Amino acid sequence: MGYDLQAVIAEGEALRGAARDLPAARLASIGQGLSLMPMADALFDSVAAATA
């Protein structure tokens, strides 16, 4: 069984700033000051709509 994970990994504070205006964003701390933001369909759609 395989998995396909599409996400953004960045310094936690920077990612929190970027996600502030994205209600669909969910952040997970992964240690050493880094956070992961999965690119779920709802998040991808909201980012695509904002840039259109």
Buried (B, 14 or more C-beta within 10 A) or exposed (E): EEEEEEBBEBEBEEBBEBBEEBEBBEBEEEEEEBBBBBBBEEBEEBBEEEEE
